[in-house]
């Protein structure tokens, strides 16, 4: 897991970690942390992954709110919301005001992933994309070092950490 600050983004130690991961061919998930801090911007960090580290980031989550309004994340694969309330959080429908943005980001996720997976491209053309196919394509691309799933949250508040651990099981080698 490559942990990045949602405020500072790619920092000098990020380059060191990236260099080691490349040298030993280690598949990775990027976790954009500290989204509950002032100035957090996960989209800027995603762009830095692409521009500075030359990775192929695929955002599979979209935050619901930022800074002191961080309430949860939208899972762009399943198109459900995970709210960070209660002990373990709640799974529910995407808030109506975020549905358009979530759909746009899901389309962007599928486009980015289809660049490295022909099976997904064919399924998109046939309109037969399923969450299982997306997860399979993402896992294959991640292990082949062709894509980096990007997840987000705040470790301090235990926000998104369980989803990250689920992502480790789903997208990284066993």
C-alpha positions as CSV (number, residue, x, y, z in Angstrom):
1,X,0.0,0.0,0.0
2,X,1.4,3.3,-1.0
3,X,0.1,5.9,1.5
4,X,-0.1,9.5,0.3
5,X,-1.2,12.6,2.1
6,X,-4.4,14.1,0.7
7,X,-3.0,17.6,1.4
8,X,0.7,17.4,0.5
9,X,0.4,14.7,-2.2
10,X,3.5,13.1,-3.7
11,X,6.4,13.9,-1.4
12,X,10.1,13.1,-1.5
13,X,9.6,9.8,0.4
14,X,6.9,8.9,-2.2
15,X,9.6,8.8,-4.8
16,X,11.8,6.5,-2.7
17,X,8.9,4.1,-2.0
18,X,8.0,4.1,-5.7
19,X,11.6,3.4,-6.8
20,X,11.8,0.4,-4.4
21,X,8.4,-0.9,-5.6
22,X,9.5,-0.7,-9.2
23,X,12.8,-2.3,-8.5
24,X,11.2,-5.4,-6.9
25,X,8.1,-5.3,-9.1
26,X,5.7,-4.9,-6.2
27,X,2.0,-4.3,-7.2
28,X,0.5,-1.5,-5.2
29,X,-2.7,0.2,-4.1
30,X,-2.5,3.9,-3.5
31,X,-4.4,5.2,-0.4
32,X,-5.0,8.9,-0.3
33,X,-5.0,9.6,3.5
34,X,-5.9,12.6,5.6
35,X,-8.9,13.7,3.6
36,X,-10.4,15.1,6.8
37,X,-7.6,17.8,6.9
38,X,-7.9,21.3,5.6
39,X,-6.7,21.6,2.0
40,X,-7.3,17.9,1.1
41,X,-7.7,17.3,-2.6
42,X,-7.6,13.6,-3.8
43,X,-7.9,14.6,-7.4
44,X,-4.7,16.6,-7.3
45,X,-3.0,13.7,-5.7
46,X,-4.3,11.3,-8.4
47,X,-2.9,13.7,-11.0
48,X,0.5,13.7,-9.2
49,X,0.6,9.9,-9.3
50,X,0.2,10.1,-13.1
51,X,2.5,13.1,-13.7
52,X,5.2,12.8,-11.1
53,X,5.4,9.0,-10.6
54,X,4.3,8.0,-14.1
55,X,1.8,5.5,-12.7
56,X,-1.6,4.6,-14.2
57,X,-4.0,5.6,-11.4
58,X,-7.5,4.2,-11.4
59,X,-9.7,5.9,-8.8
60,X,-12.1,3.3,-7.5
61,X,-13.6,5.5,-4.8
62,X,-14.9,9.0,-4.7
63,X,-15.0,10.9,-1.3
64,X,-18.3,12.1,0.1
65,X,-17.3,15.5,1.3
66,X,-13.8,16.7,2.2
67,X,-12.0,18.2,5.1
68,X,-14.3,18.5,8.1
69,X,-17.2,17.4,6.0
70,X,-15.7,14.0,5.1
71,X,-18.7,11.6,5.6
72,X,-17.7,8.6,3.5
73,X,-16.8,7.3,0.1
74,X,-18.6,6.1,-3.0
75,X,-17.5,2.7,-4.3
76,X,-17.4,3.3,-8.1
77,X,-17.3,-0.4,-8.8
78,X,-20.5,-1.3,-7.0
79,X,-22.0,2.2,-7.1
80,X,-22.9,2.3,-3.5
81,X,-22.0,4.7,-0.7
82,X,-20.1,3.8,2.5
83,X,-20.8,6.3,5.3
84,X,-18.4,6.6,8.1
85,X,-20.9,6.7,10.9
86,X,-21.3,4.3,13.8
87,X,-18.8,1.6,14.7
88,X,-18.4,0.0,11.3
89,X,-20.0,2.5,9.0
90,X,-23.0,2.0,6.9
91,X,-23.6,0.9,3.3
92,X,-26.3,2.6,1.4
93,X,-27.4,4.4,-1.7
94,X,-25.4,7.2,-3.2
95,X,-26.7,10.6,-2.2
96,X,-28.8,12.1,-5.0
97,X,-26.7,15.2,-5.3
98,X,-23.6,13.1,-5.9
99,X,-25.0,10.7,-8.4
100,X,-24.1,12.6,-11.5
101,X,-20.5,13.1,-10.4
102,X,-20.2,9.5,-9.3
103,X,-21.5,8.3,-12.7
104,X,-18.9,10.6,-14.4
105,X,-16.1,9.2,-12.2
106,X,-17.2,5.6,-12.8
107,X,-17.1,6.2,-16.6
108,X,-13.6,7.7,-16.1
109,X,-12.6,4.6,-14.1
110,X,-13.8,2.3,-16.8
111,X,-12.0,4.3,-19.5
112,X,-8.8,4.2,-17.6
113,X,-9.0,0.5,-16.8
114,X,-10.1,-0.4,-20.4
115,X,-6.8,1.1,-21.6
116,X,-4.9,-1.8,-20.0
117,X,-7.5,-4.6,-20.3
118,X,-9.0,-5.8,-23.6
119,X,-11.6,-8.0,-22.0
120,X,-13.1,-5.0,-20.2
121,X,-13.0,-3.0,-23.4
122,X,-15.0,-5.7,-25.2
123,X,-17.5,-5.9,-22.3
124,X,-17.9,-2.1,-22.5
125,X,-18.6,-2.2,-26.2
126,X,-21.2,-5.0,-25.6
127,X,-22.6,-3.2,-22.6
128,X,-21.9,-6.2,-20.4
129,X,-19.8,-4.6,-17.6
130,X,-20.3,-6.2,-14.2
131,X,-18.7,-5.4,-10.9
132,X,-17.1,-8.8,-10.9
133,X,-15.5,-8.2,-14.3
134,X,-14.3,-4.8,-13.1
135,X,-12.7,-6.3,-10.0
136,X,-11.1,-9.1,-12.1
137,X,-9.7,-6.6,-14.6
138,X,-8.4,-4.4,-11.9
139,X,-6.7,-7.2,-10.1
140,X,-5.1,-8.5,-13.3
141,X,-3.9,-5.0,-14.3
142,X,-2.6,-4.3,-10.7
143,X,-0.6,-7.5,-10.5
144,X,0.8,-6.9,-14.0
145,X,1.9,-3.4,-12.8
146,X,-0.3,-1.8,-15.5
147,X,-2.6,0.1,-13.1
148,X,-2.7,1.4,-9.6
149,X,-6.1,1.3,-7.8
150,X,-6.6,4.6,-5.9
151,X,-8.6,4.5,-2.6
152,X,-9.2,7.2,-0.1
153,X,-10.1,8.0,3.5
154,X,-8.6,9.0,6.8
155,X,-6.6,6.5,8.9
156,X,-6.8,8.7,12.0
157,X,-10.6,8.5,12.1
158,X,-10.6,4.8,10.8
159,X,-12.4,6.1,7.8
160,X,-12.0,3.9,4.7
161,X,-9.4,1.6,6.4
162,X,-11.6,-1.5,6.3
163,X,-12.4,-0.8,2.6
164,X,-8.7,-0.5,2.0
165,X,-8.0,-3.9,3.6
166,X,-10.8,-5.4,1.5
167,X,-9.0,-3.9,-1.5
168,X,-5.7,-5.5,-0.5
169,X,-7.5,-8.9,-0.5
170,X,-9.2,-8.2,-3.8
171,X,-6.5,-6.6,-5.9
172,X,-3.1,-7.6,-4.6
173,X,-1.4,-11.0,-5.0
174,X,-2.2,-13.7,-2.4
